[in-house]
């Protein structure tokens, strides 16, 4: 299970981008990059490589992937027909942990990954423990009894922090979601320059 350790707010301050899948914290109170000398000073010039790295890191930290897993998805996307950038975003949005989060059952993707690892989520009636698997259309994601009775999960499911994508049909009485359409690249909840991401991996 991939896990981001350390202060998550520091990560989003360094990237200059709030990542709702990583943390519910925002940069409202501390918008500057981390470091005592960062506030009030002109931002240093960033190299072309630095810009590419930053865009790639946005995706890696938001979806909670290791560098190896990120490259593996890029290679898969590059072998598919069509635009590699759009293919990569579609694959990222199709991950099981992301769909549990987008369904509104958890507040962040790390919470969704923990829920899956502890065996609290079913796929088509069978217990699933692999957060990284790619989900296809028609799949039914259901919380098991111990999870669906948690008050925190009930609150989050009834008032998700992000709007639930139209392709995820929720039945909150059963705490289940049917995947009628996968979230597309347009529904990634933060701006990312995919051309720079592709250039990073291509180099």
C-alpha positions in Angstrom: 0.0 0.0 0.0 1.5 3.3 -1.0 1.5 5.8 1.8 2.5 9.5 2.0 4.3 10.2 5.3 5.0 13.6 6.7 3.0 16.8 6.8 0.5 16.8 3.9 0.0 20.6 4.1 3.7 21.1 3.5 3.4 19.1 0.2 0.6 21.2 -1.2 2.3 24.4 -0.1 5.4 23.2 -2.0 3.5 22.4 -5.1 1.3 25.5 -4.8 -1.8 23.4 -5.5 -4.5 22.0 -3.1 -4.9 18.3 -3.7 -8.3 17.1 -2.3 -7.4 13.5 -2.7 -4.4 13.9 -0.4 -5.8 16.1 2.3 -8.8 18.2 3.3 -6.5 21.0 4.5 -6.1 24.1 2.4 -3.4 26.8 1.9 -5.8 29.6 3.0 -3.8 30.5 6.1 -0.3 29.7 4.7 -0.3 30.2 1.0 3.5 30.6 0.7 5.9 27.7 0.0 7.4 26.0 3.1 10.6 27.5 4.5 11.2 30.5 6.8 12.6 32.7 4.1 9.9 32.0 1.5 7.3 34.6 2.6 7.7 38.0 1.0 10.4 37.0 -1.4 10.3 36.7 -5.1 9.8 33.1 -6.2 13.0 31.6 -7.7 13.0 30.8 -11.4 12.0 27.2 -12.0 13.7 25.2 -14.7 11.8 23.4 -17.5 12.5 20.1 -15.7 11.3 21.6 -12.5 8.0 22.5 -14.1 7.5 19.0 -15.5 8.4 17.5 -12.2 5.9 19.7 -10.4 3.0 18.7 -12.7 3.9 15.0 -12.3 4.1 15.3 -8.5 0.6 16.8 -8.4 -0.8 13.6 -9.8 1.5 11.3 -7.8 0.6 12.8 -4.4 -3.1 13.3 -5.2 -3.6 9.7 -6.2 -1.1 8.4 -3.6 1.1 6.5 -6.0 4.7 5.4 -5.8 7.1 6.6 -8.6 7.2 3.0 -10.0 3.4 2.7 -10.0 3.1 6.1 -11.7 5.5 5.1 -14.5 3.7 1.8 -14.9 0.4 3.5 -15.5 2.1 6.0 -17.9 3.5 3.0 -19.9 0.1 1.4 -20.1 -1.5 4.7 -21.2 1.2 5.2 -23.9 0.3 1.7 -25.4 -3.4 2.5 -25.6 -4.9 4.2 -28.6 -5.6 8.0 -28.4 -4.0 10.8 -26.5 -1.6 9.5 -23.8 -2.4 12.3 -21.4 -6.1 11.6 -21.4 -5.5 7.9 -21.2 -3.3 8.4 -18.1 -5.9 10.5 -16.4 -8.6 7.9 -17.2 -6.5 5.1 -15.7 -5.8 7.2 -12.6 -9.5 8.0 -12.2 -10.4 4.3 -12.7 -8.4 3.1 -9.6 -10.4 1.4 -6.9 -9.3 3.6 -4.1 -10.1 6.8 -6.1 -13.6 5.5 -6.9 -14.3 4.7 -3.3 -13.3 8.3 -2.5 -15.2 9.8 -5.4 -18.2 7.8 -4.3 -18.2 9.9 -1.1 -17.5 7.1 1.3 -14.2 8.7 2.6 -12.8 12.2 2.9 -9.5 11.4 1.2 -7.9 8.7 -1.0 -5.6 7.5 1.9 -8.7 6.9 4.0 -10.2 5.0 1.1 -7.1 2.9 0.8 -7.2 2.1 4.5 -10.8 1.1 4.3 -10.0 -1.3 1.4 -6.9 -2.7 3.1 -8.9 -3.6 6.2 -11.4 -5.5 4.1 -14.4 -3.2 4.5 -15.3 -2.8 0.8 -16.8 -5.3 -1.6 -16.6 -5.4 -5.4 -19.6 -7.2 -7.0 -20.3 -8.9 -3.7 -16.7 -10.1 -3.0 -14.4 -8.6 -0.5 -11.6 -6.6 -2.1 -8.2 -5.7 -0.7 -6.3 -4.4 -3.7 -6.7 -0.6 -3.8 -4.8 -0.2 -7.0 -6.9 -2.4 -9.2 -8.7 -0.7 -12.2 -12.4 -0.8 -12.1 -14.6 -1.2 -15.2 -18.1 0.0 -16.0 -20.9 -2.1 -14.4 -19.0 -2.7 -11.2 -20.9 -2.4 -7.9 -18.9 -1.1 -5.0 -20.4 -1.8 -1.6 -19.4 -1.1 2.0 -19.6 -4.0 4.4 -21.7 -3.9 7.5 -19.0 -2.7 10.0 -18.1 0.2 7.7 -21.5 1.3 6.7 -22.6 1.6 10.3 -19.8 4.1 11.1 -21.3 7.5 11.8 -18.4 9.3 10.2 -18.9 7.4 6.9 -22.6 8.1 7.0 -22.0 11.8 7.3 -19.4 11.8 4.5 -21.6 9.7 2.2 -24.6 12.0 2.6 -22.5 15.2 2.2 -19.4 14.4 0.1 -16.7 17.0 0.1 -16.6 16.8 -3.7 -19.7 16.4 -5.9 -20.2 12.8 -6.8 -19.6 12.2 -10.5 -22.7 11.6 -12.5 -21.5 8.2 -13.7 -21.5 6.9 -10.1 -25.0 5.9 -9.1 -25.3 5.8 -5.3 -27.7 3.9 -3.2 -27.1 5.3 0.3 -29.5 2.9 2.0 -27.3 0.0 0.9 -24.1 2.1 1.0 -23.3 1.0 -2.5 -22.3 2.7 -5.8 -22.8 1.3 -9.3 -20.2 2.5 -11.8 -22.3 3.4 -14.8 -19.5 5.6 -16.3 -16.0 6.2 -15.1 -15.0 9.7 -14.2 -13.2 11.3 -17.2 -10.1 13.5 -17.4 -12.4 16.6 -17.2 -13.4 15.6 -13.7 -9.9 15.6 -12.2 -10.5 18.1 -9.3 -7.5 20.3 -9.9 -5.6 21.8 -12.9 -2.7 19.9 -14.3 -0.6 20.4 -17.4 -0.6 16.9 -18.9 1.8 17.9 -21.7 4.4 18.6 -19.1 3.6 15.3 -17.4 4.1 13.4 -20.6 7.3 15.3 -21.4 8.6 14.3 -17.9 8.2 10.6 -18.6 9.3 10.9 -22.2 12.6 12.2 -21.1 
